[in-house]
């Protein structure tokens, strides 16, 4: 994550961010589940609005733009 760079995150109605799809393999079985988090470091970050929007539309979420920064190094 670059300091000062803008990213897009996909959030649900409770402002929980999309993490990633977890795929579990075992005995010819595949499961997919959507997980969400409140921690920016664990959320899936997108460089472009287009990719974030595609995922958001798939799950009925919305897109938010965030800026990564470190307190004391330019944050306000």
C-alpha positions as CSV (number, residue, x, y, z in Angstrom):
1,X,0.0,0.0,0.0
2,X,1.6,3.3,-1.1
3,X,1.4,6.3,1.2
4,X,-0.8,9.0,-0.3
5,X,-2.3,6.8,-3.0
6,X,-6.0,6.6,-3.6
7,X,-7.6,3.1,-3.7
8,X,-11.2,1.8,-4.1
9,X,-12.8,-0.6,-1.6
10,X,-16.1,-2.4,-2.0
11,X,-18.4,-2.0,1.0
12,X,-21.7,-3.4,2.1
13,X,-24.6,-1.4,3.8
14,X,-22.8,-1.7,7.2
15,X,-19.6,-0.2,5.8
16,X,-17.8,-3.5,6.1
17,X,-15.2,-3.9,3.4
18,X,-15.0,-6.9,1.0
19,X,-12.0,-9.0,1.9
20,X,-11.7,-11.7,-0.7
21,X,-13.4,-14.9,-1.8
22,X,-12.2,-17.9,0.1
23,X,-12.0,-21.1,-2.0
24,X,-11.7,-24.3,0.0
25,X,-10.7,-27.5,-1.9
26,X,-11.2,-31.0,-0.6
27,X,-12.4,-34.3,-1.9
28,X,-13.5,-32.7,-5.2
29,X,-15.4,-30.1,-3.4
30,X,-15.1,-26.3,-3.9
31,X,-16.8,-23.7,-1.7
32,X,-16.9,-20.0,-2.2
33,X,-17.8,-17.5,0.5
34,X,-17.7,-13.7,0.7
35,X,-16.1,-12.3,3.8
36,X,-16.0,-8.7,5.0
37,X,-13.8,-6.8,7.4
38,X,-13.5,-3.5,9.2
39,X,-9.7,-3.5,8.8
40,X,-8.4,-1.6,5.8
41,X,-5.2,-3.7,5.8
42,X,-7.2,-6.9,5.2
43,X,-9.7,-5.5,2.7
44,X,-9.2,-6.1,-1.0
45,X,-7.9,-2.8,-2.6
46,X,-8.5,-1.9,-6.2
47,X,-6.4,0.5,-8.3
48,X,-9.3,1.2,-10.7
49,X,-12.9,2.1,-10.1
50,X,-13.9,-0.2,-12.9
51,X,-12.7,-3.4,-11.3
52,X,-14.1,-2.3,-7.9
53,X,-17.5,-1.5,-9.5
54,X,-17.7,-4.9,-11.3
55,X,-17.3,-6.7,-8.0
56,X,-19.7,-4.4,-6.1
57,X,-22.4,-4.9,-8.7
58,X,-22.0,-8.7,-8.4
59,X,-22.7,-8.7,-4.7
60,X,-24.9,-5.6,-4.4
61,X,-22.3,-3.6,-2.6
62,X,-21.1,-0.1,-3.3
63,X,-17.6,1.5,-4.0
64,X,-15.8,3.9,-1.8
65,X,-12.6,5.8,-2.5
66,X,-10.0,5.8,0.3
67,X,-6.5,7.3,0.6
68,X,-3.7,5.5,2.4
69,X,-1.7,7.6,4.8
70,X,0.2,7.3,8.0
71,X,-0.5,9.7,10.8
72,X,2.3,12.2,11.1
73,X,3.3,11.8,7.5
74,X,0.8,14.0,5.8
75,X,-2.5,13.0,7.4
76,X,-4.9,15.8,8.4
